[in-house]
């Protein structure tokens, strides 16, 4: 694999390239957006108000890191802990409990792309409707418990393995997610294809996932890599996940020399800022995000911490997440606004009051790159305003602050759909 590709697959490239887009924003040279710097303080104040409402000022240390665990517990039902308690009552040790949680979180995160504004999951136990990320979490949880992601015999403990994923049918996933003409979800075919591709890739990486291609075997791999230390390395974890996941992405995505590079896209704003007097690599105009890999990393780190008591180093290399809740926050609160030409083009595409674009559109790529840098700046403002002695990690600010704030302001502005202020055609794999 060449150096350009290795760089684009790295964590460092995500923030490096977003910083170039940020420089364009400061210079007033964005392609599709106007940046209103005076509104950043308002965004930070709104996020702080949400954090303080729910956790402050004496409960900051209880804020969980951004991750999938909380979504399973929607409605204040501790579903994950109930699973853990059940497994412990059967004599299951912590290592195997962690493996099972990694199994569950792995498939659930990869299924967690935009569901659309109308899909709901009804949980049989209480008859309540759950939507979006939490609904997807519960659907995947119930499929996991019913052994839908494994080829294990009935009555076995729930797990995930390569054979179970390779044999996932569209119909099985549609049934598990309660999808119908009356309850539509975006990108179901793509989601099923993603799981089948994941099963194949798991099988092809036995060093990390074992002969059965089990995501949970990452636990053993990372413990071996730590060589007796209780501190695990995020960068090692990232390399394993990228090696596994890049071959899983749809084949029509961006490639470099025929090699797929996942959630990374050409961006005109980067192209315009290439210095013609300096040699530029063939990838100088590509902005990487790797959003699902980062969301997966944030989510999988938690069971290692909570169940095994292990710690992580180099976690500061992870960035914020370039997705529509975080990005929508800046549009809804006025820090970003679409320029007239792309706005009208998006309105024409949607036929509605909100503009619509493909995930690969230059507008969306610029928006996501701006989201990364804007979140870094807001994080700095929040850190300065919460006072001495208070330190929140980026993962905590994402969880209790920006993501939640983006969702709340969307629900306030658009109570019927609760959608993002900019609509994205979802294929079930990007967001």
C-alpha positions in Angstrom: 0.0 0.0 0.0 1.5 3.3 -1.0 2.3 6.2 1.3 -0.5 8.4 0.0 -3.1 5.7 0.9 -1.6 5.0 4.3 -1.8 8.6 5.1 -5.4 9.0 4.1 -6.3 6.0 6.2 -4.6 7.4 9.3 -6.2 9.4 12.1 -3.8 12.3 11.6 -4.9 13.0 8.1 -8.5 13.7 9.2 -7.6 16.7 11.3 -4.7 17.8 9.0 -7.0 18.2 6.0 -9.9 19.7 8.0 -7.5 22.3 9.2 -6.8 23.4 5.6 -10.6 23.8 5.1 -10.7 25.8 8.3 -8.1 28.2 6.9 -10.3 28.7 3.9 -13.2 29.5 6.2 -11.2 32.1 8.1 -10.1 33.6 4.8 -13.7 33.7 3.4 -12.7 31.3 0.7 -15.2 28.4 1.2 -16.8 27.0 -1.9 -20.3 26.4 -0.7 -20.7 28.0 2.8 -20.5 31.3 4.5 -18.8 31.1 7.9 -20.1 33.5 10.6 -17.4 33.5 13.2 -19.4 35.7 15.6 -21.9 32.9 16.1 -19.4 30.4 17.5 -19.7 31.8 20.9 -23.5 31.3 20.7 -23.0 27.7 19.7 -20.7 27.1 22.7 -23.1 28.8 25.1 -25.9 26.6 23.9 -23.9 23.4 24.2 -22.7 24.4 27.7 -26.3 25.1 28.7 -27.3 21.5 27.7 -24.3 20.0 29.5 -25.0 22.0 32.7 -28.7 21.2 32.5 -28.1 17.5 32.5 -24.8 17.1 34.4 -23.5 20.3 36.0 -22.0 21.6 37.9 -21.3 18.7 40.3 -21.8 15.7 38.0 -19.4 16.4 35.1 -17.4 13.3 36.1 -20.4 11.1 35.5 -20.7 12.0 31.8 -20.1 8.9 29.8 -17.9 8.9 26.7 -19.7 9.1 23.4 -20.5 5.5 22.4 -23.1 3.0 21.5 -23.7 1.8 25.1 -26.0 4.7 25.9 -28.2 4.0 22.9 -29.1 0.6 24.1 -30.3 2.0 27.3 -32.8 4.4 25.7 -35.9 5.0 27.9 -33.8 4.6 31.1 -33.8 0.8 30.7 -30.3 -0.6 31.5 -30.5 -3.3 28.8 -26.7 -3.8 28.5 -26.3 -4.2 32.3 -29.2 -6.7 32.3 -27.3 -8.7 29.7 -24.1 -8.5 31.8 -25.9 -9.6 34.9 -27.6 -12.5 33.1 -24.2 -13.7 31.7 -22.5 -13.3 35.1 -25.3 -15.4 36.8 -24.4 -18.2 34.3 -20.8 -18.0 35.4 -19.4 -16.1 32.4 -16.1 -14.4 33.1 -15.3 -10.8 32.3 -13.1 -11.6 29.3 -16.0 -13.4 27.6 -18.5 -10.7 28.6 -16.3 -8.1 27.0 -16.0 -10.2 23.8 -19.8 -10.5 23.6 -20.2 -6.7 24.0 -17.6 -6.1 21.3 -19.6 -8.5 19.1 -22.8 -6.6 19.7 -21.4 -3.1 19.5 -19.5 -3.9 16.3 -22.5 -4.9 14.2 -24.8 -2.3 15.8 -22.4 0.6 15.0 -21.9 -0.5 11.4 -25.7 -0.6 10.9 -26.0 2.9 12.5 -26.3 5.0 9.3 -29.2 7.5 8.8 -32.5 5.7 9.1 -34.6 8.5 7.6 -37.3 10.6 9.2 -40.1 8.0 9.3 -38.8 4.7 10.4 -39.6 3.4 13.9 -38.7 0.2 15.9 -41.4 -1.1 18.3 -39.9 -3.0 21.2 -42.2 -5.9 22.2 -41.6 -5.6 25.9 -43.1 -2.2 26.3 -44.7 -1.5 22.9 -42.9 1.9 22.7 -41.6 3.4 19.4 -37.9 4.2 19.1 -36.4 6.0 16.2 -33.0 6.9 14.6 -29.9 5.7 16.4 -31.6 4.4 19.4 -34.1 2.5 17.3 -31.3 0.9 15.3 -29.5 0.0 18.5 -32.6 -1.8 19.8 -33.3 -3.6 16.6 -29.7 -4.8 16.4 -29.8 -5.8 20.1 -32.8 -8.0 19.6 -31.3 -9.6 16.5 -28.1 -10.2 18.4 -30.0 -12.0 21.2 -31.9 -14.1 18.7 -28.5 -15.3 17.2 -29.2 -13.5 13.9 -25.5 -12.6 13.3 -24.0 -16.0 14.0 -24.2 -19.6 12.7 -24.2 -21.0 16.3 -26.8 -23.6 17.1 -30.0 -22.5 18.9 -29.6 -22.1 22.6 -26.0 -20.9 22.3 -24.8 -17.7 23.9 -25.3 -14.7 21.6 -22.2 -13.8 19.5 -21.2 -12.6 16.0 -19.1 -14.5 13.5 -18.1 -14.4 9.9 -20.4 -17.2 8.7 -23.4 -15.6 10.3 -22.7 -12.3 8.6 -21.8 -13.7 5.2 -25.2 -15.4 5.2 -27.2 -12.3 6.2 -30.0 -11.9 3.7 -31.8 -8.6 2.9 -35.1 -10.2 4.0 -33.7 -11.3 7.4 -32.4 -7.7 8.1 -35.6 -6.2 6.9 -37.6 -8.4 9.2 -35.3 -7.7 12.2 -35.7 -4.0 11.6 -39.5 -4.2 11.2 -39.1 -2.4 7.8 -42.2 -2.3 5.6 -43.9 0.0 3.1 -45.6 1.7 6.1 -42.3 1.8 8.1 -39.6 2.6 5.5 -35.9 2.7 6.3 -33.2 4.2 4.0 -30.5 1.9 2.6 -31.6 -1.5 3.7 -29.9 -3.3 0.8 -26.7 -1.4 1.4 -26.8 -2.3 5.1 -27.2 -6.0 4.4 -24.4 -5.9 1.8 -22.2 -4.2 4.3 -22.7 -7.0 6.8 -22.0 -9.7 4.3 -18.8 -7.9 3.3 -17.9 -7.5 6.9 -18.3 -11.3 7.3 -15.9 -11.9 4.4 -13.3 -9.5 5.8 -13.5 -10.9 9.3 -12.7 -14.4 7.8 -9.7 -13.0 6.0 -8.1 -11.6 9.1 -7.7 -14.5 11.5 -4.7 -13.0 13.4 -7.1 -10.4 15.0 -10.5 -12.2 14.8 -9.7 -15.9 15.0 -10.6 -18.7 12.7 -14.3 -18.1 13.3 -14.0 -14.4 12.3 -15.4 -13.1 15.6 -15.3 -9.4 16.3 -15.0 -10.2 20.1 -11.6 -11.8 19.5 -10.3 -8.2 19.3 -10.2 -8.4 23.1 -7.6 -11.0 23.1 -5.7 -9.4 20.2 -5.4 -6.0 22.0 -4.4 -7.6 25.3 -1.6 -9.5 23.6 -0.5 -6.3 21.8 -0.3 -4.5 25.2 2.3 -7.1 26.3 1.3 -7.2 30.0 0.3 -3.5 30.3 -3.1 -2.4 31.4 -2.9 0.4 28.9 -4.1 -0.2 25.3 -3.1 1.9 22.3 -5.8 3.6 20.2 -3.4 3.8 17.2 -3.0 0.0 17.2 -6.7 -0.4 17.6 -7.3 2.0 14.7 -4.9 0.2 12.4 -6.7 -3.1 13.0 -10.1 -1.7 12.4 -9.1 0.1 9.2 -7.4 -3.0 7.8 -10.7 -4.9 8.4 -13.2 -2.2 7.3 -11.7 -0.6 4.2 -12.4 -3.6 2.1 -16.0 -3.7 3.3 -16.9 -0.3 1.9 -19.0 -0.1 -1.4 -16.8 -0.5 -4.4 -18.0 2.7 -6.1 -16.4 4.9 -3.4 -13.2 6.9 -3.8 -10.1 4.9 -4.7 -6.4 5.8 -5.1 -4.5 3.7 -7.6 -7.4 1.2 -7.5 -7.2 0.9 -3.7 -10.4 1.9 -1.8 -10.0 4.5 0.9 -13.4 4.3 2.6 -15.1 7.4 3.9 -12.8 9.9 2.1 -13.8 12.2 -0.7 -12.4 14.7 -3.2 -13.1 18.3 -2.1 -12.8 21.4 -4.3 -11.8 23.6 -1.3 -8.7 21.5 -0.8 -8.0 21.5 -4.5 -8.1 25.3 -4.7 -5.6 25.6 -1.8 -2.9 23.4 -3.2 0.3 25.5 -3.7 1.2 25.2 -7.4 4.9 25.9 -6.5 5.1 22.8 -4.4 4.9 19.1 -5.4 1.5 17.8 -4.4 0.6 14.2 -3.9 -2.1 12.6 -6.0 -4.4 12.7 -2.9 -3.9 16.4 -1.9 -7.5 17.2 -2.7 -9.1 14.3 -0.7 -10.7 14.9 2.7 -10.9 11.7 4.9 -13.4 11.3 7.7 -13.7 7.6 8.5 -16.7 8.5 10.6 -18.0 5.0 11.2 -14.6 3.7 12.1 -14.2 6.5 14.7 -17.7 6.0 16.0 -16.8 2.3 16.3 -13.6 3.1 18.0 -15.2 5.4 20.6 -17.9 2.7 21.2 -15.6 -0.3 21.5 -13.2 1.4 23.9 -15.9 1.5 26.6 -16.3 -2.2 27.4 -12.5 -2.5 27.8 -12.7 0.3 30.3 -15.9 -0.6 32.2 -15.6 -4.4 32.2 -11.8 -5.0 32.2 -10.7 -1.8 33.9 -8.2 -1.1 31.1 -7.1 2.4 29.9 -6.3 3.9 26.5 -3.4 6.0 25.3 -3.4 8.2 22.3 -7.1 8.8 22.5 -6.6 12.5 21.7 -5.8 11.5 18.1 -9.5 10.7 17.6 -11.5 13.6 16.2 -15.0 14.8 16.6 -17.5 13.0 14.3 -18.5 14.5 11.0 -22.1 13.6 10.9 -25.4 15.5 10.5 -26.3 16.1 14.2 -22.9 17.8 14.9 -22.9 19.6 11.5 -26.6 20.6 11.8 -25.9 22.3 15.1 -23.7 24.9 13.3 -26.3 25.5 10.6 -29.2 25.8 12.9 -27.4 28.2 15.2 -26.1 30.4 12.3 -22.4 29.7 12.3 -22.7 28.3 8.8 -25.1 29.1 6.0 -25.2 27.8 2.5 -24.4 30.1 -0.3 -27.3 30.9 -2.7 -26.3 28.7 -5.7 -25.9 25.4 -3.7 -28.9 26.3 -1.6 -31.1 26.6 -4.7 -29.6 23.5 -6.3 -30.4 21.6 -3.1 -34.0 22.9 -2.9 -34.6 21.9 -6.5 -33.3 18.4 -5.7 -35.5 18.0 -2.7 -38.7 19.8 -3.8 -39.1 20.8 -0.2 -38.1 23.7 2.1 -34.8 22.0 3.0 -31.9 21.4 0.5 -31.0 17.8 -0.4 -27.6 16.5 -1.6 -25.9 13.1 -2.2 -23.4 12.1 0.5 -20.6 12.5 -2.1 -21.6 16.0 -3.2 -18.9 18.6 -2.7 -21.4 20.6 -0.5 -21.6 17.7 2.0 -17.9 17.0 2.0 -17.2 20.7 2.7 -19.8 20.7 5.4 -18.4 17.6 7.1 -14.8 19.0 7.0 -16.0 22.3 8.5 -17.9 20.3 11.2 -14.6 18.7 12.4 -12.8 22.0 12.8 -15.8 23.9 14.2 -16.2 21.2 16.9 -12.5 21.5 17.8 -13.0 25.3 18.3 -16.2 24.9 20.3 -14.5 22.3 22.4 -11.7 24.8 23.2 -14.3 27.5 24.1 -16.2 25.1 26.3 -13.0 24.0 28.1 -12.2 27.7 28.8 -15.7 28.5 30.1 -16.3 25.6 32.4 -13.6 26.8 34.8 -10.6 25.4 36.5 -10.6 21.9 37.7 -13.1 20.8 35.1 -11.8 18.7 32.2 -14.1 17.0 29.8 -12.7 14.8 27.0 -13.8 15.3 23.4 -15.8 12.0 23.8 -17.7 13.5 26.8 -18.4 16.8 25.0 -19.7 14.8 22.0 -22.0 12.8 24.2 -23.4 15.3 26.6 -23.0 18.4 24.4 -22.7 18.7 20.7 -24.5 15.6 19.4 -27.3 16.1 21.9 -27.5 19.8 21.2 -27.7 19.2 17.5 -30.6 16.7 18.0 -32.5 19.1 20.4 -32.2 22.2 18.1 -33.3 20.1 15.1 -36.4 18.9 17.1 -37.2 22.4 18.1 -36.8 23.9 14.6 -38.4 20.9 12.8 -40.7 19.1 15.3 -42.4 16.9 12.7 -39.3 15.3 11.1 -36.6 16.3 13.6 -34.3 16.2 10.5 -31.0 17.9 9.8 -31.3 21.4 8.3 -29.4 20.0 5.2 -30.8 16.7 3.9 -28.5 13.9 2.8 -29.4 11.0 0.5 -28.4 8.0 2.7 -27.4 4.7 1.3 -27.1 3.1 4.7 -23.3 3.1 4.9 -22.0 6.7 5.5 -23.8 8.1 8.5 
